[in-house]
Amino acid sequence: MGHREDLLEGAKRCLLQKGFARTTARDIVKESGTNLASIGYHYGSKDALLAQAYVTLVEELSDAFDAEAAGQAPGEPGSLERFRAVWANVVATMREPGSLWRLSMEIVVMGDQLPGVRDELARAQREGARGFVSLLMGVPEEKVTDATADTLGGFYTTLMLGLIAQWTFDPRTAPDADALTEGLRQVVEGVTDGPPVR
C-alpha cells in the first residue's frame, strides 16, 4: 500500500479505538507508519481524512444491510417485507459490541467542535440517502434522482439516525425491525389506538 491507503487504514483503526475528538494527527501517523506531512498532501487535513475513514467504514458495514445480496429479501422492492428485511440487517449491526454507529452520535453531539469532520460528512450524506433508496426500492443508485435522495432518502436517513440514537442510549428498549415495520404500517394505514388527534 502507498501512504494514502496506509493513512486511511490507520485513521479507521484510530476512529474505532478513540473516536473523532480524541484522535490526533500524531495518532494516525503512528498507527499508519507514515508522517505528518503526508496527511496534508493526500487528504488536505486531519478532519478530511477522518471523515473519509468514517465513510469507508460505513460503506464496508453497509454491505450487511443488503438483504437481497444476502439472499434474505422477501417481498417486492418498496414493500413492507423488504423494509423489514433491510432494517433487520441494519439493527443487527447495532447489536454488535463496539458498533461503529457510536461515532455518528459523537458527530451529532460534538459537531460544533469538529466542524471540518461535520462538513465533510454532510457532503457525503446525500450519497448515503441514495444508497438507502437503492436498497429499499430495488433501483440502481445511479438511477436515484437528487429529489428522491433528498425526500425518501432523507426519510430513511432520519430513521437511521433516530435508530442509532436509541440503540446508543438504551439498547434494551430500542426498536427492532418488527417494531419499525409495524410503526410504518400504522402510519401508512392511519391506524391508531384511539380517536384521531384534532
C-alpha positions in Angstrom: 0.0 0.0 0.0 1.0 3.6 -0.5 0.9 6.4 2.1 -2.7 7.4 1.1 -4.0 3.9 1.8 -1.9 3.5 4.9 -3.2 6.7 6.3 -6.8 5.7 5.6 -6.4 2.3 7.3 -4.6 3.9 10.2 -7.4 6.5 10.6 -10.0 3.8 10.5 -8.3 2.0 13.4 -7.9 5.2 15.4 -11.6 6.0 14.9 -12.7 2.7 16.2 -10.3 2.9 19.2 -10.6 6.5 20.1 -13.4 8.2 18.2 -13.2 11.5 16.4 -12.4 14.0 19.1 -9.6 12.1 20.8 -7.8 11.1 17.6 -4.8 13.3 16.8 -2.8 13.6 13.7 0.1 12.1 15.5 -2.1 9.0 16.5 -2.9 8.5 12.8 0.8 8.8 11.8 1.9 6.4 14.5 -0.9 3.9 13.5 -0.2 4.2 9.8 3.6 4.3 9.8 3.6 7.5 7.7 4.5 11.1 8.5 2.5 14.3 9.4 3.1 15.9 6.0 1.5 13.0 4.2 -1.9 13.8 5.8 -2.0 17.3 4.2 -0.6 16.0 1.0 -3.1 13.2 0.5 -6.2 14.4 2.3 -5.8 18.2 2.9 -6.4 17.9 6.6 -6.8 15.5 9.5 -10.6 16.2 9.6 -10.9 15.3 5.9 -9.0 12.1 6.5 -11.1 11.2 9.5 -14.3 11.9 7.6 -13.1 9.7 4.7 -12.2 6.9 7.1 -15.6 7.0 8.6 -17.4 7.0 5.2 -15.2 4.0 4.3 -16.1 2.2 7.5 -19.8 2.8 6.9 -19.5 1.6 3.2 -17.9 -1.6 4.4 -20.6 -2.1 7.0 -23.4 -1.2 4.7 -22.8 -4.4 2.7 -24.5 -6.1 5.6 -27.7 -4.0 5.0 -28.2 -5.5 1.6 -30.9 -8.2 2.2 -31.1 -9.1 -1.5 -27.3 -9.8 -1.7 -27.6 -11.9 1.4 -30.5 -13.9 -0.1 -32.8 -12.5 2.6 -35.0 -10.1 0.6 -38.6 -11.3 0.7 -41.3 -9.3 -1.0 -41.1 -6.8 -3.7 -38.9 -3.7 -3.6 -40.7 -1.0 -1.7 -42.8 -3.5 0.2 -43.1 -3.8 4.0 -41.4 -7.2 3.7 -38.4 -5.6 2.0 -38.4 -2.8 4.6 -38.4 -5.2 7.4 -35.6 -7.4 5.9 -33.2 -4.4 5.3 -33.9 -2.8 8.8 -33.3 -6.2 10.4 -29.9 -6.2 8.9 -29.3 -2.6 10.0 -30.3 -3.4 13.6 -28.0 -6.4 13.6 -25.0 -4.1 13.1 -26.1 -2.0 16.1 -26.3 -5.1 18.3 -22.6 -5.8 17.8 -20.3 -4.8 20.7 -18.4 -1.6 19.9 -20.6 -0.8 17.0 -19.2 2.0 14.9 -22.5 3.8 15.0 -21.5 5.4 18.3 -19.2 7.6 16.1 -22.3 9.0 14.4 -23.6 10.1 17.8 -20.2 11.7 18.6 -20.6 13.9 15.5 -24.2 14.8 16.4 -23.2 15.8 19.9 -19.8 17.4 19.2 -20.3 18.6 15.6 -19.6 22.2 16.5 -16.2 21.2 18.0 -15.4 19.1 14.9 -16.6 21.4 12.1 -14.2 20.0 9.4 -15.4 16.5 10.1 -19.1 17.5 10.2 -18.8 19.5 6.9 -17.1 16.6 5.1 -19.7 14.1 6.4 -22.6 16.4 5.5 -21.4 16.3 1.9 -21.5 12.5 1.9 -25.0 12.4 3.5 -26.9 12.6 0.2 -25.0 9.6 -1.2 -25.9 7.6 1.9 -29.5 8.6 1.4 -29.3 7.5 -2.2 -27.9 4.1 -1.1 -30.9 3.6 1.3 -33.3 4.3 -1.6 -31.5 1.8 -3.8 -31.6 -0.9 -1.1 -35.2 -0.5 -0.2 -36.7 0.4 -3.5 -34.6 -2.0 -5.7 -33.2 0.6 -8.1 -29.6 1.2 -9.0 -28.0 4.1 -7.1 -27.2 6.0 -10.3 -31.0 6.0 -11.1 -32.0 7.6 -7.8 -32.6 11.3 -8.6 -31.4 14.1 -6.2 -35.0 14.9 -5.4 -35.7 11.3 -4.4 -32.5 11.2 -2.4 -33.5 14.4 -0.6 -37.0 13.2 0.2 -37.3 9.5 0.5 -33.6 9.1 1.2 -33.9 11.9 3.8 -36.7 10.0 5.5 -34.6 6.8 5.7 -31.6 8.8 6.9 -33.7 10.4 9.6 -35.0 6.9 10.6 -31.4 5.6 10.7 -30.1 8.5 12.9 -33.1 8.0 15.3 -32.4 4.3 15.5 -28.7 4.9 16.2 -29.6 7.3 19.0 -32.0 4.9 20.6 -29.6 1.9 20.3 -26.8 4.0 21.7 -28.9 5.4 24.6 -30.8 2.3 25.6 -30.4 -0.9 23.6 -32.9 -2.8 25.9 -35.8 -0.7 24.7 -34.6 0.3 21.2 -37.0 -0.8 18.4 -36.2 -3.8 16.2 -37.2 -4.3 12.6 -40.6 -5.7 13.5 -41.4 -2.7 15.6 -40.2 -0.3 12.9 -42.2 -2.1 10.2 -45.4 -2.1 12.4 -44.9 1.6 13.0 -44.6 2.3 9.3 -47.7 0.2 8.6 -49.7 2.1 11.1 -48.5 5.5 9.7 -49.4 4.4 6.1 -52.8 2.9 7.1 -53.7 5.6 9.6 -54.1 3.0 12.3 -54.5 4.5 15.8 -55.4 3.2 19.3 -57.8 6.0 19.8 -59.7 8.8 18.1 -57.7 11.0 15.7 -55.9 14.0 17.2 -57.6 17.2 16.2 
